[in-house]
C-alpha cells in the first residue's frame, strides 16, 4: 500500500496555502475535518490506489473519516472495531474494540472523540472518549444512523434511514432528553419536507443541513431553522443539475461546492463553477483501479487527496489530487460546427409521440485533462451528452459521462469534463422539443485540440402506435390488495428485432401497464410479470423500458390505477423496429398450470409509424 506523498509540506496556521496558490485549505478551529479549496479545473487521478483491503477493513466498509491532522478512521463491521492510521502511516496505528453492532457511520470531533452508529440492534449512537478510552451512549434512536455529524454548536445529528428523518440533540445537555427533529416528517415521501431513506449528512458553519436523500435520488438543503428543503442536486433540482442514483455521502469544500457519493452510478460527482461533473469512478461499475462498486462515503486529507469507501469491492481507495490540473497557462481551443436537419437521425423522447433529431460525434484527445465544451446555436433548449466508448440511442443514460442543457434559453451552455487520451468518447446533441432543426457550434478549451468525427451510421428509432379503450364490456380482474375489480385489456406483443423497447401510454384515465412473458394469468397478476409502471409519464400514464427478444411472445396488460374506471387510451412503443400488437380476449379467467392458456385473437390492426 502506497500512501501518496506530497512534495509540498504545509505549515499549520489559520490559513494554509501552497506557495504556488494552487491549493488553499482553511481551517476553522471548531472543525475536525478537511474542507479544501480547489481551483475550477481541479482533477484527481482516475486510477485509485488501494489504501486498505478486506483483510484490514472487513467486508462492506461504509464509513471513513479524515481529521485535519490526517488521521484516518474506518470501522470494521466484521469484528466491531475502529481502525486508525496516523498521517503517512501505511499500517494501522491503533485498533479500538467496541460493543457496537453493524455500524454504518462515524464522526470524529477535534478532541479525538469518536461518535459511531449502533442503532440497528441496540437503538443508540455511542461515543468513544479519547481521554478515557471508554464508550458511552450519547443518543437513543429508532433506526441505524446512516449519517452522523457534530456541528460547531456541539449538536449531534443522526439520519434515520428507515424512519425517513434526521434528528438531533445538544451534546451540552447533561441529561439525555428526547431528540429534536432537524428535518423530515418521519413519513416516506418526495415533498420538500420529506425523505425516502436519508443517508449521508453535512452541516456547515451556518448550520445549514445537507442531506443525501437516497431513494429520492437527490440532495436536499435545509437552511438553518427551515423544515422545507431545497433540491440542490439530482432529481427535480432547479436548475437541472445532474442525475443521481441513490446518493449516500456528501461533503462541502471551502467554497461550499458539493462532493457527492453517487452510489448506484458507482462514482463521485461534484459541483463547481462550471456546473456538475464526474470526478472518479466515471467508467462504470467494476473492480479496476479506475472503477468503484457501490461506494458509500468519502473524505479529504489536508492535501486534497480523496479517500473513498469502495463498499462492494471491500477496500478503501485513494484518488490523488493533481496539482498540475490547475495550471491553465496553455489552453488550446477547437471549434466544430454542424446542424440538426430533417435528414438527421431521429429518436422519441420519454412520453412523446413526436420524433426528435440528434447527431452523434466521436471525439478524442491526445492529452489527458479537463476540457470545457461551450455549445451555442440558434435552437432553443438544446441538450448535449458525452458518453464513454459508445452511445446507445435506445438508452441515453447508458455510458453517459456528463450532460447539460440550455434550460435558461440563453442559446449556449457549458459541459466541463475530464477526458483521457486512452479513452473513446461520443458527443451527442439534440433538442428538448420534437421536430426542432438548426445550426450549432461547439467550442472546446483544454490541454490539447479535440478530434471530431461525425458518426454517419447512427440508428433511428421506430415508433408503433396502438389505440383502444376500456369499456364496461372489457375483461376484469382483481389487482393488488383490493377486493374490487378493474377493467383491463391484454395485448399480444411480438417484436420483429430483438432489442430495447420503451412503452408509454396516453389517455384520459390513470393508466397502468405491465408486460408478461408467454402468458398472463388474471388470477395471479404477479406470475410471469417482467415489468410494470403507472406513473412514468405525466397525468398518471405508465412508461417502462425493457429488453425484448424476437423469439418470445409477450403480453402487455393495460388497466387503471383505480377500480371500475373506463376510457380511451393509446400505447406508443419505441425501439429498433416496428412491433406487432394484437388485442387478446382471454376465454378463461383462471390458468391451470398443467394446461396451456387458450387465447382468442381479435382482428386488430395497429397504427404504425415508420
C-alpha positions in Angstrom: 0.0 0.0 0.0 1.5 3.3 -1.1 0.3 6.4 0.7 0.5 9.4 -1.7 3.4 11.7 -0.7 3.4 15.4 -1.5 6.5 17.5 -2.3 4.8 20.4 -0.5 4.6 20.4 3.2 2.1 22.7 5.0 2.7 24.9 8.0 -0.4 24.9 10.2 -1.9 28.3 10.8 -5.3 29.9 10.5 -4.8 29.8 6.7 -2.7 27.1 5.0 -1.7 27.7 1.4 0.8 26.3 -1.1 3.2 29.0 -2.3 2.0 28.4 -5.8 -1.5 29.4 -4.8 -2.8 26.2 -6.4 -4.5 24.8 -3.3 -5.6 26.5 -0.2 -7.0 24.9 2.9 -8.9 27.0 5.5 -9.2 25.6 9.0 -12.0 26.7 11.3 -10.9 26.0 14.8 -14.2 24.2 15.6 -13.9 21.9 12.7 -12.3 18.5 12.8 -12.4 17.6 9.1 -10.7 19.0 6.0 -12.5 21.4 3.6 -10.0 22.1 0.8 -10.4 24.9 -1.6 -9.9 23.8 -5.2 -9.4 25.6 -8.5 -12.3 25.3 -11.1 -10.2 22.9 -13.2 -9.2 20.6 -10.3 -8.7 17.0 -11.2 -8.0 13.7 -9.4 -6.1 10.8 -10.8 -8.8 8.5 -12.2 -6.7 5.4 -11.2 -7.1 4.9 -7.5 -4.6 3.3 -5.1 -5.9 0.7 -2.6 -5.0 2.1 0.8 -6.7 -0.7 2.8 -8.3 -4.0 1.7 -10.7 -6.5 3.2 -8.1 -8.1 5.5 -7.9 -4.7 7.3 -11.4 -3.1 7.0 -13.5 -6.2 6.6 -16.5 -6.7 4.3 -18.6 -3.8 3.1 -16.8 -0.8 4.6 -19.3 2.1 4.7 -17.7 5.0 6.5 -14.4 6.8 6.6 -13.4 10.0 8.4 -10.2 12.0 7.8 -9.2 14.5 10.6 -7.3 17.8 10.0 -4.1 16.1 11.2 -4.6 13.4 8.5 -5.6 10.7 11.0 -7.8 8.2 9.2 -10.7 6.4 10.9 -12.6 3.4 9.4 -14.9 1.0 11.2 -14.7 -2.8 10.6 -18.2 -4.3 10.8 -16.9 -7.9 10.9 -15.0 -7.6 14.2 -16.7 -4.5 15.7 -13.5 -2.3 15.7 -12.5 1.2 14.7 -9.2 1.2 12.7 -7.0 4.2 12.8 -3.9 5.4 10.8 -1.8 8.4 11.8 -0.5 10.6 9.0 1.7 8.8 6.4 1.3 5.5 8.2 0.8 2.6 5.9 -0.3 0.2 8.6 -2.9 0.8 11.3 -1.5 2.6 14.4 -4.5 1.9 16.7 -7.4 -0.5 16.8 -10.3 0.3 19.1 -12.6 -2.6 20.1 -16.2 -1.8 20.9 -19.6 -3.4 21.7 -21.4 -1.7 18.8 -23.1 -3.9 16.2 -23.2 -3.4 12.4 -22.3 0.3 12.4 -22.9 2.4 9.3 -21.4 5.8 10.1 -18.9 7.6 12.3 -17.7 11.1 13.1 -14.7 12.5 14.9 -14.6 15.7 16.9 -11.5 18.0 17.3 -10.6 16.5 20.7 -10.4 13.0 19.1 -13.7 11.7 20.5 -15.4 9.2 18.0 -19.1 9.0 17.5 -20.3 5.7 16.0 -23.7 4.3 14.9 -25.1 1.5 17.0 -28.7 1.8 16.1 -29.6 -1.3 14.1 -29.6 -3.7 17.1 -29.1 -1.5 20.1 -31.0 1.6 19.2 -28.3 4.1 20.1 -25.3 6.1 19.0 -22.1 5.7 21.0 -19.1 7.9 21.8 -15.6 6.7 22.4 -14.0 9.2 24.7 -10.3 9.6 23.7 -9.2 10.8 27.2 -10.6 7.7 29.0 -10.8 5.1 26.2 -14.3 4.1 27.1 -17.6 4.1 25.2 -20.8 5.9 26.4 -24.3 6.2 24.9 -25.0 9.7 23.6 -28.3 9.3 21.7 -31.2 7.0 21.6 -32.6 6.3 18.1 -35.2 4.1 16.4 -33.0 3.2 13.4 -29.4 2.9 12.3 -27.8 6.3 11.8 -26.7 6.1 8.2 -25.2 9.5 8.7 -23.7 11.1 11.9 -22.5 14.7 12.2 -21.5 17.1 15.1 -21.9 20.8 14.2 -19.9 23.8 15.5 -22.5 24.2 18.3 -21.8 20.7 19.6 -25.1 19.3 18.3 -25.2 15.7 17.2 -27.2 14.8 14.1 -28.4 11.3 13.1 -30.1 10.5 9.7 -32.5 7.6 10.4 -32.6 5.7 7.2 -35.6 3.5 8.0 -37.6 6.3 9.6 -37.1 8.9 6.9 -36.0 11.6 9.2 -32.9 13.5 10.6 -32.9 14.1 14.4 -30.5 16.0 16.6 -29.7 16.7 20.3 -27.3 19.0 22.0 -24.3 17.2 23.5 -24.0 20.0 26.1 -27.2 18.8 27.8 -26.2 16.8 30.8 -29.5 14.8 30.6 -30.1 12.7 27.5 -33.5 14.2 26.6 -35.6 13.2 23.6 -34.3 14.1 20.2 -35.5 17.1 18.2 -36.4 16.9 14.5 -33.9 18.5 12.3 -35.6 17.6 9.0 -38.2 15.1 7.6 -41.7 14.2 8.8 -40.9 10.6 9.5 -43.3 9.6 6.7 -41.7 8.4 3.4 -42.3 10.8 0.6 -40.8 13.2 -2.0 -42.2 16.5 -0.9 -39.8 19.3 0.2 -40.2 18.4 3.9 -39.9 14.6 3.4 -37.2 12.0 2.8 -37.2 8.5 1.3 -34.4 6.7 3.2 -31.9 9.5 4.0 -28.2 8.7 4.3 -25.2 11.0 4.5 -25.5 14.4 6.1 -23.3 17.5 6.4 -23.8 20.7 8.5 -21.9 23.8 7.5 -20.7 26.6 9.8 -24.0 28.5 9.1 -25.9 25.4 10.5 -27.4 24.7 7.1 -28.1 21.0 6.8 -27.4 19.0 3.6 -28.9 15.5 3.3 -28.3 12.7 0.7 -32.0 11.8 0.2 -31.0 8.4 -1.1 -34.1 6.8 -2.6 -35.4 10.1 -3.9 -32.2 10.4 -5.9 -31.5 14.0 -4.7 -29.5 16.1 -2.2 -31.6 18.4 -0.1 -30.5 21.6 1.6 -32.3 22.7 4.8 -31.3 26.2 5.6 -30.9 26.9 9.3 -34.3 26.7 11.1 -36.2 25.6 7.9 -38.2 22.4 7.7 -38.7 22.6 3.9 -35.7 21.6 1.8 -34.3 22.9 -1.5 -33.2 20.3 -4.0 -29.6 21.3 -4.9 -28.6 18.2 -6.8 -30.4 15.4 -8.6 -34.0 14.8 -9.4 -36.2 17.9 -9.8 -33.3 20.3 -9.0 -33.8 23.8 -10.4 -31.9 24.5 -12.5 -31.4 20.9 -13.5 -28.0 19.7 -12.3 -27.1 16.0 -12.7 -29.0 12.7 -12.5 -28.2 10.9 -9.3 -28.9 7.3 -8.4 -29.1 6.6 -4.7 -26.7 9.3 -3.3 -25.2 8.2 0.0 -22.5 10.6 1.1 -21.9 14.4 0.8 -19.1 16.8 1.7 -18.7 20.6 1.1 -15.4 22.2 0.2 -14.2 25.6 1.4 -16.4 27.4 -1.2 -19.5 25.3 -0.5 -19.3 23.2 -3.6 -20.8 19.7 -3.3 -18.9 16.5 -3.5 -21.4 13.6 -3.7 -21.1 9.8 -3.5 -23.5 8.7 -6.3 -23.7 5.1 -5.1 -25.7 3.3 -7.7 -23.9 5.1 -10.5 -20.6 3.9 -8.9 -18.9 7.3 -9.0 -18.1 10.5 -7.2 -19.5 13.7 -8.7 -19.1 17.4 -7.7 -20.5 20.8 -8.4 -18.3 23.7 -9.4 -18.0 27.0 -11.2 -18.9 25.2 -14.5 -21.7 23.0 -13.1 -21.7 19.4 -12.1 -19.2 16.8 -13.4 -18.0 13.3 -12.6 -14.6 13.2 -10.8 -13.7 9.5 -10.2 -15.4 6.2 -11.0 -16.6 7.7 -14.3 -16.1 4.5 -16.3 -18.8 2.2 -14.9 -19.1 -0.3 -12.2 -16.1 -2.7 -11.6 -13.1 -3.5 -9.6 -10.3 -2.0 -11.7 -8.3 0.9 -10.3 -10.4 3.4 -12.2 -13.7 1.8 -11.1 -15.9 1.7 -8.0 -18.7 -0.7 -7.0 -21.4 0.8 -4.7 -19.2 3.4 -3.0 -20.6 4.7 0.3 -18.7 7.7 1.7 -15.7 9.9 1.0 -13.3 12.2 2.9 -10.4 14.5 2.0 -7.0 14.7 3.6 -5.4 18.1 4.0 -3.6 17.8 0.7 -6.9 17.4 -1.3 -6.5 13.7 -1.9 -9.9 11.9 -1.9 -10.4 8.7 0.2 -13.5 6.6 -0.8 -15.0 3.6 0.8 -15.4 1.2 -2.2 -18.0 -0.9 -0.4 -18.7 -3.9 -2.6 -15.0 -4.1 -3.5 -14.2 -4.3 0.2 -11.5 -1.7 0.0 -10.5 2.0 0.7 -9.4 3.8 -2.4 -7.2 6.9 -2.6 -7.6 9.2 -5.7 -4.7 11.6 -5.7 -5.3 15.3 -6.3 -3.4 16.5 -9.4 -1.9 19.9 -8.6 -0.9 20.4 -12.2 -4.6 20.4 -13.2 -4.9 24.0 -12.1 -2.2 25.2 -14.5 -4.1 26.8 -17.3 -1.1 28.6 -18.9 -1.5 26.8 -22.2 -5.1 26.4 -23.4 -5.9 25.0 -26.8 -9.3 25.8 -28.5 -11.1 23.7 -31.1 -14.3 24.6 -32.9 -16.8 22.2 -34.5 -19.8 23.3 -36.5 -22.8 21.3 -37.6 -26.6 21.3 -37.8 -29.6 19.3 -37.0 -31.8 18.9 -40.1 -34.8 16.9 -41.2 -32.3 14.3 -42.5 -30.7 13.8 -39.1 -31.2 10.6 -37.2 -34.4 10.5 -35.0 -35.5 9.1 -31.7 -38.5 9.6 -29.4 -38.1 11.3 -26.1 -39.8 10.0 -23.0 -43.6 10.1 -23.3 -43.5 11.8 -26.7 -45.2 10.5 -29.9 -43.3 13.1 -32.0 -39.7 12.5 -33.2 -36.6 14.5 -32.2 -33.4 14.9 -34.2 -29.9 14.1 -32.9 -26.3 13.9 -34.0 -23.6 11.7 -32.6 -19.9 12.7 -32.9 -16.9 10.6 -32.0 -14.3 12.7 -30.1 -10.8 12.0 -28.9 -8.0 14.0 -27.2 -4.2 13.5 -27.2 -3.5 14.8 -23.7 -5.5 13.8 -20.6 -7.0 16.8 -18.9 -10.0 18.9 -18.1 -12.0 20.2 -21.1 -14.8 22.7 -21.4 -17.3 22.4 -24.2 -19.2 25.7 -25.0 -22.3 24.7 -27.0 -24.1 27.5 -28.8 -26.6 27.8 -31.6 -29.9 29.1 -33.0 -32.0 26.3 -31.4 -33.6 26.8 -28.0 -33.2 24.3 -25.2 -30.6 22.0 -26.7 -29.2 19.0 -24.9 -25.7 17.6 -25.0 -24.3 14.3 -23.7 -20.8 12.9 -23.6 -20.6 9.0 -23.4 -17.7 6.8 -22.9 -16.9 4.1 -25.5 -20.3 4.1 -27.3 -23.8 5.6 -27.5 -27.0 3.6 -27.3 -29.9 5.6 -28.7 -32.3 3.2 -27.0 -30.8 4.1 -23.6 -29.5 7.6 -23.5 -28.1 7.3 -20.0 -26.1 4.2 -20.7 -22.3 5.0 -20.5 -23.1 8.7 -20.0 -20.2 10.6 -18.6 -21.8 14.0 -18.3 -24.6 16.1 -19.8 -26.1 19.6 -19.8 -28.8 21.6 -21.4 -29.8 25.2 -22.3 -32.5 25.3 -19.7 -32.4 29.1 -19.5 -32.9 29.8 -23.2 -29.6 31.6 -23.4 -28.6 29.9 -26.6 -25.5 28.5 -25.0 -24.2 26.4 -22.1 -21.1 24.5 -20.9 -20.0 21.0 -20.1 -16.8 20.5 -18.2 -15.3 17.1 -18.1 -12.1 15.2 -17.6 -11.1 13.3 -20.9 -8.4 10.7 -21.1 -6.2 10.2 -24.1 -6.6 6.5 -24.0 -10.4 6.5 -24.0 -13.1 6.8 -26.7 -15.9 9.2 -26.3 -19.1 10.1 -28.2 -20.6 13.6 -28.0 -24.4 13.6 -28.7 -26.5 16.7 -29.3 -30.3 17.0 -29.5 -33.1 19.3 -28.5 -35.6 19.2 -25.6 -38.6 19.6 -28.0 -39.5 17.5 -31.0 -39.0 18.4 -34.7 -36.5 21.2 -34.0 -33.7 21.9 -36.5 -30.9 24.5 -36.7 -27.2 25.2 -36.7 -25.0 24.5 -33.7 -21.4 25.3 -32.8 -19.2 23.6 -30.2 -16.1 25.3 -28.9 -13.7 23.2 -26.8 -11.0 24.6 -24.5 -8.4 22.3 -23.0 -4.9 21.0 -22.9 -5.0 19.7 -26.5 -7.0 20.0 -29.6 -10.1 17.8 -29.9 -10.7 15.5 -32.9 -14.3 15.4 -34.1 -15.6 12.7 -36.4 -19.4 12.6 -37.1 -20.8 9.1 -36.8 -22.7 8.6 -40.1 -24.3 5.2 -39.5 -26.3 6.1 -36.3 -29.6 4.3 -35.7 -33.0 5.9 -35.9 -35.8 4.8 -33.6 -39.1 3.4 -34.9 -42.4 4.0 -33.1 -45.5 1.8 -33.2 -48.9 3.2 -32.0 -51.9 1.2 -30.8 -55.3 2.8 -29.8 -58.2 1.2 -27.9 -60.4 1.8 -24.9 -61.6 0.1 -21.7 -65.4 -0.3 -21.6 -68.0 -1.9 -19.3 -67.6 -5.0 -21.6 -63.9 -5.3 -21.1 -62.4 -8.2 -19.1 -62.0 -7.7 -15.3 -59.6 -8.9 -12.7 -58.7 -8.1 -9.1 -55.4 -6.3 -8.9 -53.1 -5.9 -5.9 -54.5 -5.9 -2.3 -58.0 -4.7 -3.2 -61.3 -6.6 -3.3 -62.6 -4.6 -6.2 -62.2 -5.5 -9.8 -60.6 -3.4 -12.6 -61.1 -3.5 -16.3 -58.1 -4.4 -18.4 -57.1 -5.2 -22.0 -54.5 -7.8 -22.9 -52.3 -7.1 -25.9 -50.1 -9.7 -27.6 -46.6 -8.2 -28.3 -44.2 -9.6 -30.9 -41.0 -7.7 -31.8 -39.5 -8.1 -35.2 -36.0 -7.4 -34.0 -34.5 -8.2 -30.5 -33.5 -5.0 -28.6 -34.5 -2.4 -26.1 -38.1 -1.0 -26.3 -39.9 1.7 -24.5 -43.7 1.5 -23.8 -45.8 4.5 -22.7 -49.4 5.4 -22.6 -51.6 8.4 -23.2 -55.3 8.7 -22.2 -58.0 10.4 -20.2 -57.7 8.0 -17.2 -55.0 6.9 -14.7 -53.4 4.2 -16.8 -51.2 1.3 -15.5 -49.2 -1.1 -17.7 -47.5 -4.4 -17.1 -45.7 -6.8 -19.5 -45.5 -10.6 -19.2 -43.6 -13.3 -20.8 -45.6 -16.0 -22.7 -48.9 -15.5 -20.9 -50.9 -13.5 -18.4 -52.8 -15.2 -15.6 -55.5 -12.8 -14.3 -56.0 -14.9 -11.2 -52.3 -14.3 -10.3 -51.2 -11.0 -11.8 -47.7 -11.3 -10.4 -47.0 -14.5 -12.3 -44.6 -14.2 -15.3 -44.6 -10.4 -14.9 -41.4 -8.8 -16.3 -42.1 -5.1 -15.7 -44.8 -2.7 -14.7 -45.4 1.0 -14.1 -48.2 3.5 -13.5 -46.6 7.0 -13.2 -43.8 7.1 -15.7 -45.4 9.9 -17.6 -47.4 13.0 -16.7 -51.2 12.7 -15.9 -50.5 9.3 -14.4 -49.6 7.4 -17.6 -47.3 4.5 -17.5 -43.8 4.2 -19.1 -41.2 1.5 -18.9 -38.1 0.3 -20.9 -37.3 -3.3 -21.3 -35.2 -5.6 -23.5 -37.3 -7.9 -25.7 -36.4 -10.9 -27.9 -38.0 -11.6 -31.3 -38.3 -15.4 -30.5 -40.6 -14.8 -27.4 -44.3 -13.8 -27.2 -45.1 -11.1 -24.6 -48.4 -9.9 -23.2 -49.0 -6.2 -22.4 -51.8 -5.7 -19.9 -53.4 -2.2 -19.8 -55.5 -1.4 -16.8 -56.2 1.5 -14.4 -54.9 2.5 -11.0 -58.4 2.8 -9.6 -61.1 0.2 -9.8 -64.0 0.2 -12.3 -62.7 3.0 -14.5 -63.3 3.1 -18.3 -61.9 5.3 -21.0 -59.8 5.6 -24.2 -56.0 5.1 -24.3 -53.1 4.9 -26.7 -49.9 2.9 -26.5 -46.7 4.0 -28.0 -43.8 1.6 -28.4 -40.3 2.9 -29.5 -37.4 0.7 -30.5 -35.2 -0.6 -33.2 -38.1 -1.9 -35.4 -41.9 -1.9 -35.6 -43.8 -4.1 -33.1 -46.8 -6.3 -33.8 -49.6 -5.6 -31.3 -52.9 -7.6 -31.2 -55.8 -7.5 -28.9 -56.3 -10.7 -26.9 -59.5 -11.7 -25.2 -59.0 -14.4 -22.5 -61.5 -17.2 -22.7 -60.7 -18.3 -19.2 -60.0 -16.2 -16.2 -58.1 -18.9 -14.4 -54.9 -20.5 -15.7 -54.3 -24.1 -14.8 -50.6 -24.6 -14.6 -50.7 -28.1 -16.3 -52.7 -26.7 -19.3 -52.0 -24.0 -21.9 -54.0 -20.8 -21.7 -56.4 -20.6 -24.6 -56.3 -17.3 -26.4 -58.7 -15.8 -28.9 -57.0 -13.3 -31.2 -59.2 -10.4 -32.2 -58.5 -8.8 -35.5 -57.0 -5.5 -34.8 -54.6 -3.6 -36.9 -52.2 -1.3 -35.0 -51.3 2.1 -36.4 -47.7 2.1 -37.4 -45.3 4.9 -37.9 -42.2 4.3 -40.0 
